[in-house]
Structure formats: structure tokens, C-alpha cells
């Protein structure tokens, strides 16, 4: 009898845990999945007008490099070769990709160099 009460109590606790913790997370995921996701772009081609441009990511002698806007010498050269990237990325780097903040530049470097 004690085992049956313990087993029933354990099942009840598991049900309460499931309904209180796990079930609401499924409902939130379902609500978010119903909304279409908008793709966020972290960069703008350097040829586009952007007054807030502080950094430009582009090709520097075959390497992915970061430049401060208006400077000809890179302040950071990555260990990623441009020739190892897909053609679309190589074309964007030839034009130059603007970043308004260090955080955006970090995202770009992560995207291109990982």
C-alpha cells in the first residue's frame, strides 16, 4: 500500500512539473513559430550610402581585413584568406562591407572567419 501511494505521489509530482515547466515552453515555442522570421542584415555594402559607417571589412592583399572608415591601412587582418570564401562573399569583400559599430564588425568577422 505504501509503495502504491509513493508511486502515485511520484506520478503526480511529475505531472505537475510537466504542466508547470515544460508545457508552457512548448506553448511559447509554438507561438513564436507561427510568426514569420525577418532576416536581420548586419552589413551594408560599402557602395551604399551610410553616414554611420565607422568600419569597413574588405579584402587586403588576399586576406579578410578590417579598416577604419577613411583609412587605407587595416587595423586588423584576419587569418582567413579571401580565396577560401564563397564567390558571393568574395564579391562583397571586393566592394567593402560597412559596419557602424564594433559589435557589427565583430558579427561580420565571425561570419566571414569562422
N, C-alpha and C positions, 0 to 999 in steps of 0.2 A: 504494500500500500504506500509506504514512504517513497519507494522508487517511482511509483506512478505519479505521485504528487510532485516529486522533484523533476521528473521528465516533463510533465505538463507545465510546470513553472518555467523550465528552461525554454520550452517552445514558445510560451507566452512572452518571455523576455526577448527572444529572437524576433518574434513578430513585431513587438514594439520598437525594437531597434531598426528593423527593416522599414517600418512605416514612418518612423520619425527622422531617420537619417538618409537612408538610401533612396526611398521612393521620391522625396522632394527633389533630389538631384536629378533623377530621370525626368521629372516634370520640367525642370529648368532647362535641361538639355533639349527636350522636345520643343519648348517654346522658342529657344534660340535657333534651332534647326529650321523652323518654319520661316524665318526671316532670310531674305537673300543677302548674302555677304557682299560687301563692296570692297573691291581690291584697293588697298592703300598704296600709293606710289611714294617711295622715299626719295626719288630723284627726278630731276628735270633736266633734259638735255641742255648743255651749256649754250646752245644757239638760241634757246627760248629766253624771252625777257624775264628776268627775276632780280629785283632790286635787293633782295635779302641774301644774295649769294655771298658766302664768306669763303667757301672751299670749292675746289673743282677736282674731281677724280678723273684722271686720264692716263694715257699711255706715255711713259717716259723711257725712251730707249728700249722698248720691248717689255717693260715692267709696269705693273699697276702702281700708280703713284698719286699722292695727294698734294695739291698745290693750294696755297692761299690765293684768293681772288686777286688778280692783277699782277701776280708774281710769276716769273719764268722758271724758277728753281724749285723743285719739290721739297717739302719739309718732311715727307715720309715716302719711302719707296718700299713696297711690299716685296715678299719673296715669291709672288705669283707672276708667272710670265703671261703676257697678253696672248701669245700664240697658243697657249694651252686652253684658252677660253672658247666658248661657242662663238660663231660668227656674229650673231646678234650683239653679244656683249662687246666683242672687238670693235664693231662699228660704233657703238655708243661711247666707248672709251676714246675713239679717234676724235669724236665731236667734243667730248668732255661732258661730265655729268656734274651738275651743280648741287651743292648741299648748303643749306642755310645755317646749320648748327653742327657742332662736333658730334652730337648724337646721331644726326642724319648721316654724317660722314662715317661714323662707326658702323651704322647699319649697312651702308654701301660697301665698306671694306669687308664686312662679314659676309655679305652676299657674294662678292667677287672673289674673295680669297679663302673661302672655306670649301 
